[in-house]
Amino acid sequence: MSYVTGLVFDYIGHMFSWAVVSRSRSILSVIELESWACRRTEVNLETGDRESGQPIAWPDARLRQFMNQHLSSIDDSGGLNRDILRTAFGCFPSGVTAACGLIRGEPVGMVASSFTSVSLDPPMASICIAHTSTTWPVLKMANRIGLSVLAHDHHEVARALAAKGANRFESVAWEASERGAVFVHGAPLWLECLIDREIRAGDHDIVLLGIESVHPKPDIAPMVFHRSSFRRLAV
């Protein structure tokens, strides 16, 4: 039985190429799709070209250069390391949210790009928090969590709320609700939330949030996080 061990994207020139890396027993398969063409290369990991150091007939020189940089990220057990996963996950564009609340009368907040709508009935959303976060153990004690979907011009806000060892709200315009949720001014959406539960998932926790109130401003364009950079939507 074969299974996919990697999904790698690259944008080369004016053409969009992607490759699926899969493994079945000792055979590593690389399938490249570009426009309407589909070409496949198989490498025998026990006796084939890669182990013996012989040259491999890659189907495309541009793909060869890109894949040579990342093929070593797939280990012999079929696992994936952090670098290749960050590259792969970075191909998916997402919005950027600020999760903030009042702690002893002072705002505490952080940036989360893993916001997801979960349920309409009951209204729920989620964010993912790394176990290494030092902000979340404090923020989770807030009476309410305010989620602000950041706007296209919130680059400095995002950097400020992601900074370490600094007063994150010094240059951020914000306001708090009566129940202690903190919101960023100029955001296209505010959600006032109550933590429902946390689910451990690998090196992160999935935080399920019950939504108590919404304040949308759909005319404000959102920020987009893609390939480790903050971007704007192109209309």
C-alpha positions as CSV (number, residue, x, y, z in Angstrom):
1,M,0.0,0.0,0.0
2,S,1.3,3.4,-0.9
3,Y,0.8,6.6,1.0
4,V,1.6,10.2,0.4
5,T,4.5,11.5,2.5
6,G,4.8,15.0,1.1
7,L,3.0,17.6,-1.0
8,V,5.3,20.3,-2.3
9,F,4.3,23.4,-4.3
10,D,6.4,25.9,-6.2
11,Y,5.8,28.8,-8.4
12,I,8.3,29.0,-11.2
13,G,8.3,31.8,-13.7
14,H,4.7,32.2,-14.9
15,M,3.8,28.5,-14.5
16,F,2.5,26.8,-11.4
17,S,4.1,23.4,-10.7
18,W,3.4,20.9,-8.0
19,A,4.7,17.5,-7.0
20,V,3.3,14.7,-5.0
21,V,5.9,12.6,-3.1
22,S,4.7,9.2,-2.1
23,R,6.3,6.0,-0.9
24,S,5.3,2.3,-1.3
25,R,7.7,0.0,0.6
26,S,11.1,0.8,-0.9
27,I,9.9,2.8,-3.9
28,L,9.8,6.6,-3.7
29,S,7.6,8.2,-6.4
30,V,7.7,11.7,-7.5
31,I,4.8,12.9,-9.7
32,E,5.0,16.3,-11.3
33,L,1.9,18.0,-12.8
34,E,2.4,21.1,-14.9
35,S,-0.4,22.5,-17.0
36,W,-1.9,19.3,-18.5
37,A,1.2,17.2,-18.4
38,C,1.8,14.5,-15.8
39,R,5.2,12.8,-15.4
40,R,6.4,10.3,-12.8
41,T,9.8,9.3,-11.5
42,E,10.4,6.3,-9.2
43,V,13.5,5.8,-7.0
44,N,14.3,2.5,-5.4
45,L,15.5,3.4,-1.9
46,E,17.2,0.0,-1.4
47,T,19.1,-0.4,-4.7
48,G,18.3,2.6,-6.9
49,D,19.9,5.7,-8.1
50,R,19.7,7.8,-5.0
51,E,21.5,5.4,-2.7
52,S,24.2,4.6,-5.3
53,G,24.7,8.2,-6.1
54,Q,24.0,7.7,-9.8
55,P,22.2,10.6,-11.5
56,I,18.4,10.4,-11.6
57,A,16.5,11.3,-14.8
58,W,14.2,13.9,-13.3
59,P,11.5,15.0,-15.8
60,D,12.1,18.7,-15.5
61,A,15.2,20.7,-14.7
62,R,13.3,23.3,-12.7
63,L,11.6,20.7,-10.6
64,R,14.9,18.8,-10.1
65,Q,16.4,21.9,-8.6
66,F,13.5,22.6,-6.3
67,M,13.1,18.9,-5.3
68,N,16.8,18.5,-4.6
69,Q,16.5,21.2,-1.9
70,H,13.6,19.4,-0.2
71,L,14.0,15.6,-0.9
72,S,16.4,15.2,2.0
73,S,13.6,16.5,4.2
74,I,11.8,13.1,3.8
75,D,13.5,10.5,5.9
76,D,13.8,6.8,5.2
77,S,10.9,6.0,7.5
78,G,8.5,8.1,5.4
79,G,8.4,10.9,8.1
80,L,8.5,14.7,7.4
81,N,10.6,17.2,9.3
82,R,9.5,20.7,10.4
83,D,11.1,22.6,7.5
84,I,9.2,20.7,4.8
85,L,6.0,20.9,6.7
86,R,6.3,24.7,7.2
87,T,6.9,25.0,3.5
88,A,3.9,22.9,2.6
89,F,1.6,24.5,5.2
90,G,2.8,27.9,4.0
91,C,1.3,27.3,0.6
92,F,-2.2,27.6,2.1
93,P,-3.2,31.3,2.5
94,S,-5.1,32.1,5.7
95,G,-6.5,35.1,7.6
96,V,-4.7,36.5,10.6
97,T,-6.5,37.0,13.9
98,A,-5.5,38.7,17.2
99,A,-6.7,36.9,20.3
100,C,-6.8,39.3,23.2
101,G,-8.3,39.8,26.6
102,L,-8.0,41.8,29.9
103,I,-5.9,40.4,32.7
104,R,-6.0,42.4,35.9
105,G,-7.2,45.4,33.8
106,E,-4.4,45.2,31.3
107,P,-4.6,43.9,27.7
108,V,-2.9,40.7,26.8
109,G,-2.9,39.4,23.3
110,M,-1.3,37.3,20.6
111,V,-1.5,36.6,16.9
112,A,-3.1,33.4,15.5
113,S,-3.2,32.6,11.8
114,S,-4.9,29.2,12.4
115,F,-8.4,30.6,13.0
116,T,-11.2,28.4,11.7
117,S,-15.0,28.7,11.8
118,V,-16.3,25.4,13.3
119,S,-20.1,25.5,13.8
120,L,-23.1,27.6,13.2
121,D,-25.3,25.9,15.8
122,P,-24.0,26.5,18.3
123,P,-21.8,29.2,17.0
124,M,-18.1,28.1,17.5
125,A,-14.7,28.9,16.1
126,S,-11.2,27.6,16.9
127,I,-7.6,28.7,17.0
128,C,-4.5,26.6,17.5
129,I,-1.9,27.5,20.1
130,A,1.7,26.1,20.2
131,H,2.7,24.4,23.5
132,T,5.7,26.7,23.6
133,S,3.5,29.8,23.8
134,T,4.1,31.8,27.0
135,T,1.2,34.2,26.3
136,W,-1.6,31.7,26.1
137,P,-1.3,30.4,29.7
138,V,-1.9,34.0,30.8
139,L,-4.5,35.0,28.2
140,K,-6.7,31.9,28.8
141,M,-7.4,33.2,32.3
142,A,-9.3,36.2,30.8
143,N,-13.1,36.3,31.4
144,R,-13.7,36.6,27.6
145,I,-11.4,36.3,24.6
146,G,-11.8,38.9,21.8
147,L,-10.9,37.7,18.3
148,S,-10.1,40.4,15.8
149,V,-9.7,39.5,12.2
150,L,-6.8,41.8,11.1
151,A,-7.3,44.2,8.2
152,H,-5.1,44.6,5.1
153,D,-3.3,47.6,6.7
154,H,-2.6,45.9,10.1
155,H,0.9,44.8,9.3
156,E,2.4,46.8,12.2
157,V,-0.4,45.6,14.5
158,A,0.4,42.0,13.6
159,R,4.2,42.5,14.2
160,A,3.5,44.3,17.5
161,L,1.2,41.5,18.9
162,A,3.8,38.9,17.8
163,A,6.8,40.6,19.4
164,K,8.6,39.1,22.3
165,G,9.6,40.9,25.5
166,A,7.8,44.2,24.6
167,N,4.6,46.1,25.4
168,R,2.6,44.7,22.6
169,F,-0.3,47.2,22.9
170,E,1.9,50.3,23.1
171,S,1.1,51.3,19.4
172,V,-2.1,49.3,19.0
173,A,-5.5,51.0,19.1
174,W,-7.9,48.8,21.0
175,E,-11.0,48.7,23.2
176,A,-12.4,46.3,25.7
177,S,-15.9,45.0,26.1
178,E,-17.8,45.0,29.4
179,R,-16.9,41.3,29.9
180,G,-13.2,41.8,29.2
181,A,-12.7,40.9,25.6
182,V,-10.2,43.1,23.9
183,F,-10.6,44.1,20.2
184,V,-8.3,45.8,17.7
185,H,-9.7,49.0,16.0
186,G,-10.1,48.8,12.3
187,A,-10.7,45.1,12.0
188,P,-13.2,43.6,9.6
189,L,-14.6,41.3,12.3
190,W,-14.8,41.1,16.0
191,L,-15.9,37.9,17.8
192,E,-16.4,37.9,21.6
193,C,-15.7,34.3,22.7
194,L,-15.7,32.1,25.7
195,I,-13.3,29.1,25.9
196,D,-15.2,25.9,25.5
197,R,-12.4,23.4,25.7
198,E,-8.8,22.7,24.6
199,I,-7.9,19.6,22.7
200,R,-4.3,18.4,22.6
201,A,-3.1,17.8,19.0
202,G,0.6,17.1,18.5
203,D,2.7,20.1,19.5
204,H,-0.3,22.4,19.6
205,D,-3.6,22.7,21.4
206,I,-6.8,23.2,19.4
207,V,-8.8,25.8,21.4
208,L,-12.6,25.6,20.7
209,L,-14.3,28.9,21.4
210,G,-18.0,29.5,21.9
211,I,-19.0,32.7,20.1
212,E,-21.2,35.1,22.1
213,S,-21.4,38.1,19.9
214,V,-20.2,39.2,16.4
215,H,-19.4,42.6,15.0
216,P,-18.7,42.3,11.2
217,K,-17.5,45.1,8.9
218,P,-17.4,43.3,5.5
219,D,-16.3,46.4,3.6
220,I,-12.9,46.3,5.3
221,A,-10.4,44.1,3.4
222,P,-8.6,41.4,5.5
223,M,-5.0,40.6,5.8
224,V,-3.7,37.3,4.3
225,F,-0.8,35.2,5.7
226,H,0.9,33.3,2.9
227,R,4.4,31.7,2.6
228,S,5.4,33.3,6.0
229,S,4.5,36.8,4.9
230,F,1.6,39.2,5.5
231,R,-0.1,40.0,2.2
232,R,-3.1,41.8,0.8
233,L,-5.9,40.3,-1.3
234,A,-5.4,41.1,-5.0
235,V,-8.8,42.2,-6.6
